[in-house]
Amino acid sequence: MPELDPQIKQLLDGMRAAGNSPLYEMAVDDARAAILAISGTLDIALEQVAEVSDVLLEDTFSVRCYSPSKRSQPRPVILHMHGGGFALGDLDSHDRICRHYCNALDALVVSVDYRRPPEHSFPCAVEDSYRALTWIGDQAEERNIDVNRIVLTGDSAGGNLAASVSQLALDRGGPAVCFQVLVYPALNLSIDADYPSRVEFGGGEYFLGQKDIQWIRSMYFDDLKQGNDQRASPLLNEDLKRLPPTLIITAGFDPLRDEGELYYQRLREAGVNASYRCFDDAIHGFVSFAGVADIGKDAIALIIEKTKQFIKGIE
């Protein structure tokens, strides 16, 4: 078995020494503040972009648009769904990675401020995320968007939403997705989901534990049986044949590792152009720790490299 990355180990040792309560023991507002604090201290450096604007959709939820510059040629768009257990992350917790994607890919980035549980339960988050995709199609001319180069991405819960929205786009005839990047995604939220990695790494010593997953699921669903809905558990979809090219990133010490790898295998079996990279010595959330862990920077570089291949190939 690989050993933990030394910088990740140091980070975990520091968290334990600080004596912080696990997420599942916190009040929701306290857990949200903790996630935001982590993003402010452990994430990549803050970058400047040409323009940032928030847009309210249907008086229900908003999207934040990041633009690197103005230009005459239509540009690709990255639709980003933030992680944080559906309930805890927000636009600000993932602001820095969106800015980086904007500059590195010379793309418009649209980050979805989907409605969060427990205030708004399933399927609000996934339906808001899908609505953001259709809004991108509607805004193509006004915002100079190349609708042939729409990329979906998200981490953890955001990876769940990105995978679900990609499937919904096919089922509902929505805007086509040219590429999706799923970063340590939660892909099976059914109550009977059972994977070796959830048992082996779910004790809580590697940042995300089984009790955290159960707590998140209890907030996301009004009825735990909703976890069998394909919009909640995209891994349960039996037909993956027409999905877009996909990059899946997992972490070796992550309870969610096995479902990410299984989704990759099923995509390949369905004939989808899918690639997979497990960072064996990393933990869940490590991309958000890229400010203090080089392995997070390596994953971001891989995301940029693979995404460029697809958006450049379609120009």
N, C-alpha and C positions, 0 to 999 in steps of 0.2 A: 504494500500500500504506500502511495507517495506520502511525503511529509508536507506539512503546511508550509507555504511560502513564508520566509522569515519575517517579512514586513507585515503580512497578514497575522502571523502569530503574535508579533509585538502589539498589533492593534487590538487583538482579542484579549491579550494579557492586560492591556491598559483599561479596556472596558470592564473586565472582571475586577481589577484593582479599584476602579471608581465606585464599585458597589451599586451600579444602576439596576433598577428592577427590570425584569423581562417585560417585553411589550404587553403580553397577555395579562399582566397584573396591573397595568396602568389604566387610568381613565382615558377615554378616547382623545380628549383635548391634550392631555399630557403626552400621550404617545405621538400625536401629531407634532407637538413642539419638539419632542426628542428627535424625530426623523428630520425635521427642518434644521435642527442644530447640527446633526450629523452631516447633512449635506453642506452646511456652511463651513464646516471645519475639515472635512475629509475629501471633498470633491475636487475636481480639476479647477484651475484658475478661472476667474471670471473674465470673459472676453467681451469686447465691444462689437456690436453689429450696427449696420446702418440704420435700422428702424425696428422698433418693437411696438406692437399695438394689440390691444385686447378687443375682441369682437363678441358681442352678445348674440347668441342664436336663439330665436324664438322665445325670448324672455325666460329661458330655461337654464342654459349653461353658456359658458364662453369658451373661446379658443384664443390662444395667444400666438400671434404671427411674428416671426423673426425673418427679416430680409437683410441679406448681406450688402445689397447695392441695387441701384436701378439700372436696368439694361433693356434693350429693345427686343432681344430674343427671348422666347418663352423659356422658363426655367423649370427644373424639376421641383417637386415638393415632397417633403418628408412629413408624414402624419405621425406624430409622436403621442403615445399613451404612457403616462407616467406610472411607475410602480409605487409600492408602499402599501401593499395589502388592500388595495381598493380604497380603504378608509383613511389612510394615514398620509400618503404623499399628496403633493399638489403641484401647481404650476411652478411655484418658487423652489420647491425641493429639487426639481429637475431643470431649473432655468439654465444652469451652466452647461449641461450636456447639450441642450437645444441650441445654445449660442455656438458651441463648438461645431455641431453638425452644420449649422447655417454657414459658417465661414469655411469649414474644411470641404464642404460639398458644393459651395456656391449655390445653395438651394434655399427656397422658401421653406421654413419649418413651421408647421402648425401643431401646437401643443394643446391637447384637449383637457379642459378643466371639467371633466365629467362629474356628474353628481355622485357624491360619495355616501356609502353606508356609514353608520346606521341610519342617518337621516333619510337616505334614499336607497332603498334596497334593490337587488337584482329585479329586472334587467336594466335599470337606469344607466349604469356605467357603459354597458355594451351598446345600448341603443343610442346613447349620446355620441359614442365614438363612431358608430356607423353614420349618424347624422352629420358628423364633422366631415366624413369622407364624401358624402353627397354634396355638402356645402362647397368642398373644394372643386367638384365638378361644375357646380353652378357658377363659381367665381373665376373660372379659367380665363375668360377674356379680360375681365376687369383687373385681375391680379397677375396677368401675364404668366399663367401656369401652363406647362406642357402636360396635358392629361395622359399622355403616353408614358410619363415618367413619374408615377406616384409610388412612393415607397412607404410602407408601414413599418413602424418599429415600436418596441416597448420592452421594459424590463419587469420581470416578476409578474405582478398582477397586470402590468401594462403589456407584457408578452402574451398573457392570456387574452387580453382585449384585442391586440393586433391579430392574433391567430383567428379569433372569432370574427372580427370585421372582414378579414380576407375571405372567410367562408361565406359570410353574409353577402358580400359583394357579388359572389357567383350566384348564390341562391336567389337574390333579389334583382339581379341585373344592374347593380350599381357600378360606379366608375371602376375601371380595370386597375388592378394593382400590378406593378411590374416587378416588385421585389419586396420581401418581408424579412425583417431581422427580429428574431425572438431571443431575448437575453434572459437566461435562466427562467424560462416561463413556467407558470403554474398552469398545467394543461388539463388536469383532471381534478375537479372539485367535488366529485361525487363522494358520498359518505363512505362508500366501500372501497375507495381508491387505496391500493396497497402495493407499495414498491419497496424493494430492499433498501434503497437509499433513504427512504423516509424513516425506516427503523434504525439503520446504521448511524445516521447523522442527525436524527430528530430529537436528540436529548436536550438541545438548547445550548450546547457548548460551542456551536459554530454559527452564532448570530441568529439564525432562524431555526426554530424547533417545532415539533409536532403540536405542542400546545398553542404556539402562535398561529399555526395554520388552522387549527380548530377554532380559535377565537375569531380569526378573520372570517372564516366560513360562517360562523354564527351571526356575525354582523351583516354579511353580504346577502344572506338568504332569509326570507321570512319563513320558509319551510326548507329543511335540509334536502328534501327530495328534489328541489330545483337544481341541485348539483348534477342531476342526470340530463338536464337540458344541454344540448350541444352548444348553445350560446355561452354557457358557463364552463363547459368541459369540452373544448374543441377536439380533444383526443378521442372522444367517443364517436365522432363523425366517421361513418364507414366509407364514405366516398371522398377521397382526397385527390382525385385524378387531375382536376383542372386548376389546382392551386398554383400560385406564382412561384418562381424561384425563391428559395428560402435559405437563410443562414440561421442556424440555431447555435447559441453559445450556452454552455453549462459550466458548473463548477464542481470539482471532484468531491468536496466536502459539503455538498448542498443536499438537503432532503429532496429537492425537486429535480435532482440530476437525472434520474432514470426515466421520468416521463418525458423530459426533453429529448433524450436519446431515442426513446421509443417512437416519438412523433417523427423524428428524423428518419428512422428506419421505415416507418409506414409511408412517409412521403416518397422515399426512394422506391419502395415497392409499387407505389401508384404511378411511377414514371415522372415524378416532379424533380426538377433540377435543384436538389437540396445539398447543402454542405453543413458540416457539423464540427465543432471544436469544443472539447472539454478542457478547461484549464484545471488540470488535475490537483494542483496544490492551492486552489482558491476556495472561498466560501461564498455563500449566497450574498448578493449585494456588492461584490468586489469591484464592479465597474464604478459604482458610486463612491468608492474609496480610492479612486485613482490619484487623488492629490497626495496620498501618503503611501500608496502601494503601486509599484511600477507595473505589476501584473494587470492592474486595471487599465493603465495606459496602453498596454499591449492589446487588450481586448478592444479598446476604442479604435486603435489603429487598424485592427482587422476589420471592424465594422466599416470604417471609412474606405478601406481598400476594396472590399467586396461590393459595397454600394456603388462606388465609382465605376466599377467594371460594368454594372448593369445600366446605370444612367448614362454613361458615356457611350455604351454600345447601342443605345436607342437614338442618339442624337441624329 
